[in-house]
Amino acid sequence: MPDTEARNGTLYAISAYLMWGFAPLYFKAIASVAPDEILMHRVIWSFFLVAGLVWFGGRMGEVRALLKKPKTLGILSITALLVGANWLIFIWAVANDHVLDASLGYFINPLLSVALGMLVLGERLGRLQMLAVSIAALGVLVQLIQFGSVPWISLALAGSFGIYGLMRKQVNLQASTGLLVETAILLPLALLYWAMIDTATSDLASNTLSLNLLLLAAGIVTTLPLLAFSAAAIRIPLYLLGMLQYIGPSIMFVMALTLFGESLSAPQLVTFGFIWSALLLLSFDAIKKARQKRRALKRA
């Protein structure tokens, strides 16, 4: 049974990261729609899809219980804004041919999460972890000093998602339940925005069927990988989940250079080199600790 659970968890994780990795293809397909309008559809259709899943899953009681916890609702209000900002930045990056920057952002994310754990939660870092974070910071600093630029898109994506993950840990909710509350918080803003805008694609009645189906699919593109990730997180060790997460940005990196015709600039190449070196150290440290833990369990 444990082997089956681990295998299923690995498959869930790979599925989640594959969906996130190939997500730019979806957003390229609806590039004729403005990023803020895509975000609006993402919020609306994600809400209805997740509401259905929570309802049929019999977890509406969890949502009702949340309404009696103002502190938790306050945290979810902040995480809703953070995930909304992350979605908008990512959509804009894809639409404006910055998929490489988006890829770098999600390579930076695990390193930033380690740094946030130290700075905010007071976690003690091992020597390899500290070295990895330092190398990543040095990569950004070198780009700033040598080329006079900062990878703002990458840092904004990594920062918003890193802080989002940190805050979501504080409320300890199922992915679907938390996402339902977050999209419910953003829903009035999305509906109000829809009522106010007047663009070539804002009226569904005047759109082609294929475009409308793509816009409705925003809910699926948002929800499915999150649910797969949630299912993986409870089945496999954290180090394995962390190792597999490089699948997504790696796919984005390859697609940016091949399908989307982006070129790797000198500043990007330098920063990628530093970040990849840091990630190798972080991965080595995670594997080393996992082996030590297994040996300790065997001895016990």
C-alpha positions as CSV (number, residue, x, y, z in Angstrom):
1,M,0.0,0.0,0.0
2,P,2.7,2.6,0.8
3,D,4.5,1.8,-2.5
4,T,1.2,2.3,-4.3
5,E,0.6,5.6,-2.5
6,A,4.1,6.8,-3.3
7,R,3.7,5.9,-7.0
8,N,0.4,7.6,-7.2
9,G,1.8,10.7,-5.5
10,T,4.7,10.8,-7.9
11,L,2.3,10.6,-10.8
12,Y,0.1,13.4,-9.3
13,A,3.2,15.6,-8.9
14,I,4.4,15.0,-12.4
15,S,0.9,15.7,-13.8
16,A,0.7,19.0,-11.9
17,Y,4.1,20.2,-13.0
18,L,3.5,19.1,-16.6
19,M,0.3,21.1,-16.6
20,W,2.0,24.2,-15.1
21,G,4.9,23.7,-17.5
22,F,2.7,23.7,-20.6
23,A,0.4,26.5,-19.4
24,P,2.1,29.1,-21.6
25,L,0.6,27.3,-24.6
26,Y,-2.9,28.0,-23.3
27,F,-2.2,31.6,-22.6
28,K,-0.5,32.0,-26.0
29,A,-3.7,30.6,-27.6
30,I,-5.8,33.5,-26.1
31,A,-3.1,36.2,-26.5
32,S,-5.7,38.3,-28.4
33,V,-7.5,38.8,-25.0
34,A,-6.0,41.4,-22.6
35,P,-4.1,40.0,-19.6
36,D,-6.4,41.7,-17.1
37,E,-9.5,40.3,-18.9
38,I,-8.0,36.8,-18.9
39,L,-7.4,37.2,-15.1
40,M,-11.1,38.1,-14.7
41,H,-12.1,34.9,-16.5
42,R,-9.6,32.9,-14.5
43,V,-11.2,34.0,-11.3
44,I,-14.8,33.6,-12.3
45,W,-14.6,30.2,-13.9
46,S,-12.2,28.9,-11.3
47,F,-14.7,29.9,-8.6
48,F,-17.6,28.0,-10.2
49,L,-15.5,24.9,-10.9
50,V,-14.0,24.7,-7.4
51,A,-17.4,25.4,-5.8
52,G,-18.8,22.4,-7.7
53,L,-15.9,20.2,-6.6
54,V,-16.2,21.3,-3.0
55,W,-19.9,20.8,-3.0
56,F,-19.8,17.4,-4.5
57,G,-16.9,16.5,-2.3
58,G,-19.0,17.2,0.8
59,R,-16.6,19.8,2.1
60,M,-19.0,22.9,2.3
61,G,-18.9,22.4,6.1
62,E,-15.2,23.4,6.0
63,V,-16.1,26.6,4.1
64,R,-18.9,27.5,6.6
65,A,-16.5,26.9,9.5
66,L,-14.1,29.3,7.8
67,L,-16.7,32.1,7.8
68,K,-16.5,32.0,11.7
69,K,-12.7,32.6,11.7
70,P,-12.0,36.3,10.9
71,K,-8.3,35.8,11.3
72,T,-8.1,33.0,8.8
73,L,-10.4,35.0,6.4
74,G,-8.0,37.9,6.7
75,I,-5.0,35.7,5.8
76,L,-7.0,34.3,2.8
77,S,-7.8,37.8,1.7
78,I,-4.1,38.6,1.4
79,T,-3.3,35.2,-0.3
80,A,-6.1,35.9,-2.7
81,L,-4.5,39.2,-3.7
82,L,-1.1,37.5,-3.9
83,V,-2.3,34.7,-6.2
84,G,-4.2,37.1,-8.3
85,A,-1.1,39.2,-8.8
86,N,0.9,36.1,-9.6
87,W,-1.6,35.0,-12.2
88,L,-1.7,38.5,-13.8
89,I,2.1,38.8,-13.9
90,F,2.4,35.3,-15.5
91,I,-0.3,36.0,-18.1
92,W,1.3,39.3,-19.0
93,A,4.8,37.7,-19.2
94,V,3.5,35.0,-21.6
95,A,1.6,37.5,-23.8
96,N,4.6,39.8,-24.0
97,D,7.2,37.1,-24.9
98,H,8.8,36.9,-21.4
99,V,8.4,33.1,-20.9
100,L,12.1,32.9,-20.1
101,D,11.7,35.4,-17.3
102,A,8.7,33.4,-16.1
103,S,10.7,30.2,-16.2
104,L,13.5,31.9,-14.2
105,G,10.9,33.0,-11.6
106,Y,9.8,29.5,-10.9
107,F,13.4,28.3,-10.7
108,I,14.0,31.0,-8.1
109,N,10.9,30.1,-6.1
110,P,12.2,27.1,-4.1
111,L,15.3,29.1,-3.1
112,L,13.2,32.0,-2.1
113,S,11.0,29.7,0.0
114,V,14.1,28.4,1.8
115,A,15.1,32.0,2.5
116,L,11.6,33.0,3.7
117,G,11.6,30.0,6.0
118,M,14.8,31.4,7.6
119,L,13.7,35.0,7.7
120,V,10.1,34.7,8.7
121,L,9.7,31.3,10.5
122,G,13.1,31.3,12.1
123,E,14.1,28.0,10.5
124,R,17.8,27.1,10.7
125,L,19.5,26.5,7.4
126,G,22.2,23.9,6.8
127,R,25.5,25.0,5.3
128,L,24.5,23.8,1.8
129,Q,21.1,25.5,2.0
130,M,22.7,28.8,3.1
131,L,25.3,28.5,0.3
132,A,22.6,27.8,-2.3
133,V,20.6,30.9,-1.2
134,S,23.7,33.0,-1.2
135,I,24.6,31.8,-4.8
136,A,21.1,32.7,-6.0
137,A,21.3,36.2,-4.4
138,L,24.8,36.6,-5.9
139,G,23.4,35.8,-9.4
140,V,20.8,38.6,-9.2
141,L,23.4,41.0,-7.8
142,V,25.9,40.2,-10.6
143,Q,23.2,40.9,-13.2
144,L,22.4,44.2,-11.4
145,I,26.1,45.3,-11.2
146,Q,27.4,43.9,-14.5
147,F,24.4,44.6,-16.7
148,G,22.5,47.3,-14.8
149,S,19.3,45.3,-14.8
150,V,17.2,43.3,-12.4
151,P,14.9,40.4,-13.4
152,W,11.8,42.1,-12.1
153,I,9.3,39.7,-13.7
154,S,11.1,36.7,-12.3
155,L,11.5,38.2,-8.8
156,A,7.8,39.3,-8.8
157,L,6.6,35.8,-9.8
158,A,8.9,34.1,-7.3
159,G,8.1,36.6,-4.5
160,S,4.3,36.6,-4.9
161,F,4.1,32.8,-5.1
162,G,6.7,32.3,-2.3
163,I,4.9,34.6,0.1
164,Y,1.6,33.0,-1.0
165,G,2.9,29.5,-0.1
166,L,4.2,30.8,3.2
167,M,0.9,32.3,4.2
168,R,-1.2,29.4,3.1
169,K,0.9,27.2,5.4
170,Q,-0.5,29.2,8.3
171,V,-4.1,28.3,7.6
172,N,-3.5,24.6,6.7
173,L,-6.5,24.1,4.3
174,Q,-7.2,21.7,1.5
175,A,-6.1,23.2,-1.8
176,S,-9.7,23.2,-3.2
177,T,-11.3,24.7,0.0
178,G,-8.7,27.4,0.2
179,L,-8.9,28.2,-3.5
180,L,-12.7,28.4,-3.3
181,V,-12.5,31.1,-0.5
182,E,-9.7,33.0,-2.4
183,T,-11.7,33.1,-5.6
184,A,-14.9,34.0,-3.7
185,I,-13.0,37.0,-2.3
186,L,-11.8,38.0,-5.8
187,L,-15.2,37.2,-7.5
188,P,-17.0,40.5,-6.8
189,L,-14.0,42.5,-8.1
190,A,-13.9,40.3,-11.3
191,L,-17.7,40.6,-11.9
192,L,-17.6,44.4,-11.3
193,Y,-14.7,44.6,-13.8
194,W,-16.6,42.6,-16.4
195,A,-19.6,44.9,-16.0
196,M,-17.3,48.0,-16.6
197,I,-15.1,46.9,-19.5
198,D,-16.0,47.3,-23.1
199,T,-13.5,45.4,-25.3
200,A,-13.7,43.4,-28.5
201,T,-13.8,40.1,-26.5
202,S,-15.7,41.1,-23.3
203,D,-19.1,40.2,-24.8
204,L,-19.2,36.4,-25.0
205,A,-22.2,36.6,-27.4
206,S,-20.0,38.3,-30.0
207,N,-17.0,35.9,-29.6
208,T,-16.4,32.7,-31.6
209,L,-17.3,29.5,-29.9
210,S,-13.7,28.4,-29.8
211,L,-12.6,31.5,-28.0
212,N,-15.4,31.2,-25.5
213,L,-14.5,27.6,-24.8
214,L,-10.9,28.7,-24.3
215,L,-11.9,31.4,-21.9
216,L,-14.1,29.0,-19.9
217,A,-11.2,26.6,-19.8
218,A,-9.3,29.1,-17.6
219,G,-11.0,27.5,-14.6
220,I,-9.7,24.0,-15.6
221,V,-6.2,25.3,-16.3
222,T,-6.1,26.9,-12.9
223,T,-7.7,24.2,-10.8
224,L,-6.5,20.9,-12.1
225,P,-2.8,21.3,-11.4
226,L,-3.5,22.7,-8.0
227,L,-5.6,19.6,-7.1
228,A,-3.0,17.3,-8.5
229,F,-0.3,19.1,-6.5
230,S,-2.4,18.8,-3.4
231,A,-2.9,15.1,-3.9
232,A,0.8,14.6,-4.4
233,A,1.8,16.6,-1.3
234,I,0.1,14.2,1.1
235,R,1.5,11.1,-0.6
236,I,5.2,11.7,-1.2
237,P,8.1,13.2,0.8
238,L,8.8,17.0,0.5
239,Y,12.2,16.5,-1.0
240,L,10.8,14.5,-3.9
241,L,8.0,17.0,-4.4
242,G,10.7,19.7,-4.5
243,M,12.9,17.8,-7.0
244,L,10.0,17.3,-9.3
245,Q,8.9,20.9,-9.3
246,Y,11.8,21.8,-11.7
247,I,9.8,20.0,-14.4
248,G,7.5,23.0,-14.9
249,P,10.1,25.8,-15.4
250,S,12.3,23.5,-17.5
251,I,9.5,22.9,-19.9
252,M,8.9,26.7,-20.1
253,F,12.6,27.3,-20.7
254,V,12.7,24.9,-23.6
255,M,9.4,26.2,-25.1
256,A,10.6,29.8,-24.9
257,L,13.7,29.0,-26.9
258,T,12.1,26.7,-29.4
259,L,8.4,27.3,-29.9
260,F,8.2,31.0,-29.0
261,G,11.5,32.2,-30.5
262,E,12.8,34.0,-27.4
263,S,16.6,34.4,-27.1
264,L,18.7,34.0,-24.0
265,S,20.4,37.3,-23.3
266,A,23.7,37.7,-21.5
267,P,22.2,38.9,-18.3
268,Q,19.7,36.0,-18.3
269,L,22.4,33.5,-19.0
270,V,24.4,34.7,-16.1
271,T,21.5,34.6,-13.7
272,F,20.3,31.2,-14.9
273,G,23.8,29.8,-14.4
274,F,23.8,31.0,-10.8
275,I,20.3,29.8,-10.0
276,W,20.9,26.4,-11.6
277,S,24.0,26.0,-9.5
278,A,22.1,26.9,-6.4
279,L,19.4,24.4,-7.2
280,L,21.9,21.6,-7.7
281,L,23.2,22.3,-4.2
282,L,19.7,22.5,-2.8
283,S,18.7,19.2,-4.4
284,F,21.9,17.5,-3.3
285,D,21.2,18.6,0.3
286,A,17.6,17.3,0.1
287,I,18.7,13.9,-1.1
288,K,21.4,13.7,1.5
289,K,19.0,14.5,4.3
290,A,16.4,12.0,3.0
291,R,19.1,9.3,3.0
292,Q,20.1,10.1,6.5
293,K,16.5,10.0,7.7
294,R,16.0,6.6,6.1
295,R,19.2,5.2,7.8
296,A,18.0,6.6,11.1
297,L,14.6,4.9,10.7
298,K,16.3,1.6,9.8
299,R,18.5,1.8,12.9
300,A,15.4,2.6,15.1
